[in-house]
Amino acid sequence: MPWLTVIGLLPLVGALVTTLVKGHSRVPIGFVFAAVTFGLSAWAIGARASLDESYTWIPQIGAHYALRMDGLSALLVIVTTFVTAIVILTRWKTQRWFNLPPLALALESAALFTYLANDILIFFIAFEVTLIPMYFLIASGGKPKRSAAALKFLLFSLAGGLVLLGGVIYVMAIAPSGLSFSDLSGLAMTPGAEKVLFLVFFVAFAFKSPLVPLHPWLPDAVEQARPAASVLLVGVLDGIGLYGMVRFCVGITPGGATWAAYGIEIAALVTVVYGAFAAIASRSLMRMAAFTSISHAGFMVLGLFAFTSASVSGAMTYVAAHALSATALILAAGWAVKRRGDDLTKGAFGGLARRAPVLAGVFLVSGLATLALPGTANFAAELSIIIGAWGRHPVLVAVALLAVLGAGVYVMWAYQRVFTGAADVAVDEMQPEGAPQLGDIRPTSRWAAGLALVGVIAFGVFPGAIQNLVSDTATQTMSVAQMSDPEGGR
């Protein structure tokens, strides 16, 4: 049985089934498909060594329908299926936005094939297909400027895709045989061509991560879209950026990666610090959540291009940690915005914790995870990056630690302005038009947020579970780049 194909296609079948049914029935049916996909993915992790698939597709260019699950792709597959199930669960017993399940499942299917692809042509096709459901997820509901935000997302993503297409075509032209990532490792080319190709690949995935200055689409999309769509954008799609850098930038052009490593680390450092301080200055709760994701993307790239065993492993585990903590934080921020608006500058909005204590708790715990509180998944991943990268570039890491301090400021300041203080009349007066009566989140929303936080804490208490999963991929990445740990470092 081609189980990897089944895992990738099952959400697509779910998307078709939920499209054919009407009304609220889409939600439970969609959740069943998402939950079964998650269960199959969890099983596949243990058996992944025997699940590789490869069939001749276009022999004239050496393209194969090839799927493979290594440690990194396994981690991203399990996180993608878990986050998708959580997002669909948030719509249980609601009476609006029944288009979410089919669009979320279609996005999940495309993302899974992106992470499982072992052929660059299959990867590129799945990579581009993710844009279609994500565009409609952003545009189909949310704030008044959602259509403009969706278009901005699409244009930036297409720009990155166009750059990637140029690199893929060049690789296809010079590849002597197949197009699998293993075939392309060590691809013969001149040093100059390798450096140019690396830059092409890096820019393409810097759009997706995103890194500064290619980031403007993300805050707009997160702010304008519904929270569920924003979770899928950050929790599912943002991981493609780092994943692509591992597969393409390091896997295909390792010489270019080591040549540009220090410059990339500076760009990542700018992203880390900029994202943190932009979050502090943000006037919107949702934009603040988006800028935290940008800052975290910088940390991931910093860890990858530091090229130490600890930093590379930390960068890979940070993808999962960030996806889980961002899922809970964005959901909590969205629920708070629904109850009291999104403008943090008007003042006199405190006291929501007295009306919605569970919501306040979810926001606080997810916020503490975002600032890498010990005992959370973010802490283990961030600490691994800091320790590993310190051995290579201590000055850059010291500057990056400013973002850690900044995280404490923007998380606790937002919590103070939204949730603490007296629950006075001003809270009710500033509710957005059509908002529900102030109250706590529904039981299904509590389950959804609770599942995300259980993942955050479980991986924080037992970080070895995901570090062991990606250890082989991290070791292989170091080997391909022909890098070793600095003396006295990790």
N, C-alpha and C positions, 0 to 999 in steps of 0.2 A: 504494500500500500504506500503510495507517495504521500506520506504524512505531512511534509512541509507544504506541499501544494494544497492539501486539505485544510491546513491551518490558515493559509493565505486566502483560500476561496470561501471558507465558511462564512466570514463576515459579509462577503459580497452576496452570497446566497441570502443571508439575513437581510441585507439591504433591499434585495429584490422582493422578498416575501413581505417585509414591512411596507414597501411601497404599494403593494397590491391590497393590503388591508387598510381600513379607514379608522380614524378616530383614535381613542386612547389605547385600543388593542395593540397599536404599534409599539408601545412602550414595553409591556411585559414580553411580547414576542422578541423584540430587539434585545431585551436584557437576557433572555434565554440564550440567544445566539452568541452574545458577548460573553456570557458566563461559560458556555461550553467551549468557546475558543480559548478562553483563559485556562480552563482545565486541560485541554489538549496541549497547550503551550507549556504548562507546568510539567506535564508528563514527558513532553519531547525533550526537555532540558536534560533529563537523566539518560535518554537514549539517543542524544543528538549525534554521537559519533557514527551511528549506523543509518542515519536518515538522509545522507547526501543524495541529491538527485541531479542527473545530467542527461539531457537528450539533445541530439543534433537538431538545430533549428534552422539556421541559414548557413549552410556549409561554405558557400562562396566567400563569406567574410569571417568565417571561424566562430560565428555566434552560436551559443548553446542556450537552451532553456536549463539553466543550472541554478540550483538552490542549495544552500549550505548554512548550517547553524553552528557557529563557534561560540566561545564564551561571551563576547561582546554582543553579538546579534541575539543570543539567547536572552541576555539581560534586557535588551531593548524590546524584544518580542514580548516578554512576560510583563514588562511595565506598560507597554502599549495596550495589551489586552486587558490589564487590570484597570488602567485609567479609563478606557472606553466603557467598561462595565459600570464603573462608578458614575460616569457622566450620564449614562442612560438611566441609572437608578435615581438620579436627582429629579427626573421628570415623572416619577411614579405618582399616580393620583393627582396629577396636575391637569388642567383643562386647556392648556395652550401649547403651541409649538410642537405639534406631533410630527413635523418633518425632521426633528432631531435624530431619531433612531436610524432611519435609512441613510442619512448623510453621514452620521458618525460611523456607522458600520462600513460604508463605502470608503471613508477616509482610513479606517482601521485596516481594511484589506490592502489598500495601496501602500500604507506605511509598512505593513508586515512584509510585503513583497520587496520593498526597498531594503529592509533589514536582512532579508533572507537571500537576496540575489547574490549569485556568485559569478555573474557575467555582467560586464559594465553596460551592455546594451539593455539588458533586463532591468538593471538598477536605474538607468536613466529614464526608461519608460515609466517605471513605477514612481520614481522621483517626481516626474512631471504630472502624473495622474493625481497625485495628492493635492495639487492645486485646485482641481475642479470642485470636489466636495467642500474643501476648506473655504473657497470663495463664497459658496452659497451658504455655508454655516455662518460666516460673518455678515453677509448681506441680508439674510432672511429674517433677522430680528435683532433688536437692540435699540440703540439711540439714533437720533435723527441723521447723523452723519455716517451711519454704518455703510452705506453704499460707497461713499468716497473712501472709507477705510478699507473696504474689501477690494476696491480697484487699486488702491495704493499697495496693498499686500500682493495683489496679482502682478502688478507691473514690476515691483522689486523682485519678486520670485521668478518671473519670466526673464528678467535681466540676468539673474544668477543662472537660470537654466540655459540661457543662450550661451553664456560664457562656458558652462560645463559642456554643452554640445560641441563647441569648438575643440575642446580638449579631447572629448571622446572620439570625434572624427579623426583627429591626428593620431591617436593611439590605434584606432582601427586601421589606419593607413600604414603604420610601421610595424604592427604586431606580426610576428612571423607565423604564428599558429592560432591558438585560441584566444578568447577574450575574457577568460576567467581571471579572477584576481591572482590566483596562484600562477597562472601562465604569464601574467604581466609583471610579476615581481622580478626585478632585475632586468627589465626591458632595455635592450641595447639602444642607446641614443647618445649624442654628444653632450658634454657637460652643459654647454650653453642651451641646448634644446631642453634638457632636463630642468634647468632652472626656470625657463620660460613656461614650460608645461606645469611645473609646480605652482607658479604664480597664478596661472589660469585656474587650476583646481582650487587653490586657496581662496581666491576671490569668489568663485562660485559658491563655496560653502560658507564663506564669511557673510554672504547675504542671508543664508539660512540660519546661522547660529543665534542671533546676528551679532556682528562686531561693529563697533563705532568706526567709521561714520556711515555704515550701511544698515543702520538700525531703525530709521524713522518710522518704518511701517508697523513695527511691533507695538509701541505704545498706543498708536491710533487704533489698531485692530483690537487690542485688549480692552481699551476704554469703550469703544463703540459697540462691540459685539455683545451678545448675551454671555454671561459667565461660563455656561457650559461650553460654548464655542471657544472662548478664550482658554479654557482648560485644555481642550484638544489641541489648540494651536501651540501652547507652551509645553504641555505634558507629553504630547505625541510627536509633533513635527520638529520642535527645536532640537531634539536629539540627533536628527539627520545631519546637522551641521558638523558636530564632532565626529560622528560615525563616518561621514564622507571624508573628513580630513585623515582619519586613520586608514581608510581603505585606499584613497586616491593619493593624497598628498604624501603620506609616508609609504604606503604599500607600493605605489607605482613610481614615485619620484623621490626616493629616500635621499639621494644626493642633494636635490633641491631643498628638501625639508631641513637637513642639517645645515646647509649653506645659509638659509634664511631664518634659522631658528631664533636668533637673538632679536632680529627685527620683528618677528611675529610675536615674541614675548612682550616687547614694548607695546605693540598694538593691543595685545591682550590686556596688559596693565592699564592702558588708557581706558579700555572698555570697563575693566573692573572698577576703577576709581570714578569714572564718569557715571556709570550706572548707579553707584551708591549715592553720589551727591545729587544726581538728578532725582532719585527717589526721595531724598530729603526735601528737595525743593518743590516736589510735585504738589499741585493743588487738587489732584484727583486721586482717590483711593485706588482706582483701577490702574491708572498710569503708574502709581507707585509700585504696584505689583508687577507691572510690565518691566519697569526699570530694574527691579531686583533680578528678574530673569536675565536681563542684559548683563548685569554685573556678574552673575553666576556663569554666564557663557564665557566671559573673559577669564574667569578662574579655570574653567575646563581647558581652554586653549592654552593658557599659561602652563598648566600641568602637563599637557601633551607635549609641547615643544620644549619643555625643560629637559626631556629625555633622561629621566632617571626612573628606576623601577617603581619607586614609591609614587612619584608624581604622575606617571603614565597610568598606573593602576588607579590612583585617586581620581584622575580626570574621567576615566571610564565609569567608575562607580558614582561619580558626582552626577552623571546624566540621570541615573535612576533616582538618586536622592533628591535632586532638584525637581524631577517630574512629580514625585509624591508630595513633597512639601508645597510646591507651587499649586498642585491640584487643590489641596485643602485651603491654602491662602486665598486663591482666586475665588473659589466657591464662597468662602466666608466673606470676602470683600464684596462680592456680588450680592449676597444676601443682605449685607449691611446697607449697600447702596440702594437696594430695593426698598428698604425701610426708612432711610433718612436722606437720600440724595448723595451725590458724589463730590460735592464741592467742599473742600476742607478749609476754605478761607472765610466762611461766613461767621464762624464762632457760635458759641452757645449750643453745641450739638451733643454734649456729653450725656451720659446717663443711659445709653442704650443697653449696657450690661444689666441694668435693673429690669429692663423689659425683656431682654433676650439673653439670659445668662449662658445658655449652651452655645449660642452663636459667639458670644464674647470669648468663651473658653476655646472654641475651635480657632478663632482668629489669633488668640494669644499663643496657643501651642504651635500652630503652624508658623506664626511669626517668629517664635523662638527657634523653631527648626530652621527657618530661613537665615537667621543670624548665627547658625551653627552652634546651638547650645549643646554641651556634652550630653550624650545619651540619645542624640538624634542622628539620622543617617547623614545629614549634611556635615556634622562635626567630623565624623570619621573620614569622609571623602576630602573635606577641606584640609584637615590636619595632614592627611597623606600627601596632598599637593604641596602644602607649605614646607613640610619636612623634606620632601624630595627635591623641590625646586630650590630650597635654601642652599643645598650643597652645590648647586650649579650657579645661581645668581642671587646671592643674599640681599643685595641692594634692591633688586626688583621686588623680591618677596617682602622686604621691609615696607616698601611703599604700598604694596598690595594690602598689607595689614590695615591700612587706613580704611579700606572698604569694610573690613570686619568691624571696626569701630563705627563706621557709618551705618552699618546694618542695625546696630543697637539703637541708633538715633531714629532712623526712619520707622522701624517697627514699633518701638515703644511710644514714639510721638504720635503715630497714627492711632495706636490703641488708646492713648490718653484722650485725644481729641474726639474720638468716635464713641468710646464705650464708658469712660469713667466720668465721675462727677454726678451732679444731681439730675434726675430725670424730670426736667421742668417742661413748661408748655412749649418752649422753643423747639423741642424735639418733634412734637406733633406738627407744629406750624411749618416746619421745613421739609415735611415729607413730600416726595415728588407726586405729581398728579396721578391718581389711579393706584397709588401704592396701597398695600394691605394695611390693616390695623397693626400697630406695633405689637409684636409678639415674638415668641421664639420660633426656631425653625421646625419644620415638620419632622415626624419620625423617620421617614425615608431619607430626608436630607441629613439627619443625624447619623444614619447608617452609612450614607455615602462618605461624609466627612470623617466618620470614625474609622472606616476601612482605610482611607488614605493615611490617617494619623497612626493607625496600627502598623502600617508598612514603614512609616518614618521612624517610629520608635523601635520596631523589631530589628530593622537594619542598623539602627544606631546602637542597640544593645549587643547585637550579633553581627558586626560588620564583616566578619570573616565569610559569611554566607555569600555575599556578592563579590568580595575581593577574591575569594577562591575561584569563583565562576569566571572572572575575567583575567585571572593570573596568566594563563597560557597565552591569551591574546596580547596582553601587555608585554610578556617576555618575547613573543614573536615580533612585536612592533619594535622593541629595542634592538632585536637581532637584525631585522631588515634595515633599520637605520644605521646599523653598525656603531651603535653607541653603547657605552658601558657607564656604570655609576662612577661619579667622581670619587677620588680617593678620600676615604673618611665619610662619604655621603651614602645615600641610598638610591 
